[in-house]
Amino acid sequence: MTNLLLGFMPSGSEWVIIALVILLLFGGKKIPELMRGLGKGVKNFKDGVNEAKEEINKATEDLR
């Protein structure tokens, strides 16, 4: 299953083409703003996952 998913991942040269397309679509001034928003989204997601893990651990300890 993992090999199947890795088969669809872009290689090195494809990442360069993707980056150029993004640069052309959004322009140089918008990219830092987009990356900042993406970083905040990832941080919020990680915080939510950690909070959920803590709640699950707390619930399992309460059951014991």
N, C-alpha and C positions, 0 to 999 in steps of 0.2 A: 504494500500500500504506500509506504514512504517513497519507494523508488518511483512509483507512478506519479506521485505529487511532485517529486523533484524533476521529473522529465518535463514538466510544464514551466519550470522556473527559468527566467531569462538568464542568458550567459553574460559575460563581461561586455561584449560589444553591444548587445541588446540593451543593457542598462544605460550605455552612453546615448543611444538613440532615444530611449525613453526620457532621459534627462533633457536632451535637446528639445524634444517635443514639448515637454512641460515648460521649459524656458521660453519657447516661442509662444505658447498659449497664454502664459500668465505674466511674462515680462520679469525682468530682474528685480523690480521694486516689490512685487507681490510675493515672491518666493520666501523671503524671511518671515513675512507675516503668516504665510501658510504653514511654514515649518513650526513657528511659535504655537500656532493653534493646534497643530498635530501633536506637538510635545505636551501641551496642556491636556489634550484628550487622552494620550497614553498615560500620563501621570494620574489622571482621574480614574481611568480604568484599573490601573494597578492598585490604587487606594481602595477602590471598590472590591477588588478581588481579595486584598488583604483583610478588609473589614468582614467580608463574607467568611473567610477562613477562621477568623477570630470568633465569630458568632457560632460557627459549626463546632469549633473546639470547645467553646464554653458550653454549648448544649450537650455535647457528648460527656463532658466532665460532670454536668449536673445530673445526667442519667446514671452515672456510676455511683 
